[in-house]
Amino acid sequence: MRVEYDARADMAYICLVDGIAPGEAVRQVPAEDDTAILDHDVHGRLLGIEVFSAGRRLHPELLAGAERIDREPLPPSRS
């Protein structure tokens, strides 16, 4: 399991498998309370969960260990 967190958007993605290939998540199902979207593969298996308002919905320890995807990339180094 891997967790990615974008603090600017306050969204997290919990990836339940090692990696999700482009096009593998073929069905997105909103949670009944619209707090998340569940990504499924063609066989109906759950691949990942996109969580809205993650800062208040997920445990702080989970977010502290998440891969941050909201950081600006480093500028290219000059040789």
N, C-alpha and C positions, 0 to 999 in steps of 0.2 A: 504494500500500500504506500502511496506517495501523496502528499498534500502540497498543493500550490496555493499561494495567497497573494492577492492583489489588494494592498491596503487602500490605494487611491479609489478603487471601485468598491472596496469592502466586499469582495467576492472570493470564495475559495473553491478549489476543485479537488475532490478526493478521488484519486485514481485507484481503483480496486484491483487492477491488474498491472503487470510490469509496464506495459505501454499500450496505447490505443492508436492503431494505424489510421491514417486518413481514410475516411469513409467507413470505418468499422462500426462506429456508433450510428446505427441506422434509425433508431427510434428514441425520441426525447419525450419523456413523460413528466409533466409538472406535478409536483407534490400537491396533495389536496389543499394544503394551506398556502400554496404559492411561495413557499420558503426555499424551494430547491427544484432542480430539474434532474431527473434520473436518466442516464444514458444507457441504452441497451443495445446489444448486438443483434444480428439477424436471427439468432436462436432464442432471443428473449433474455439472455443472461445480462445481469447488471455489470456494467463496466466502470462507471464512475458517477459521482454526484456533484453537481454544481450548487453551491450554497450561497444564497443572497444574504446580505447583512451578516456576514460571517463573524464579524467582531463581537456581536452580541449573541450569536447562536452557537458558536463552537467554543470549546474549552480553551482558555489562554495558553495552556501548555501545548496543545495541538498546533495552534497558530504560531507559537514561538519556534517550533521545530519545522515549520513549513518552509518550502522553497519560495522565496520572494520573487515574484515576477513583475513587480511594479517599479523596480529600480531601473534607472537610465543605463543603457549600455556604456561601457568605457569607450572613449574616443580611440581611434586607431593609433597605434604607436608609430612614431616617426623614426625611421632607421637612418 
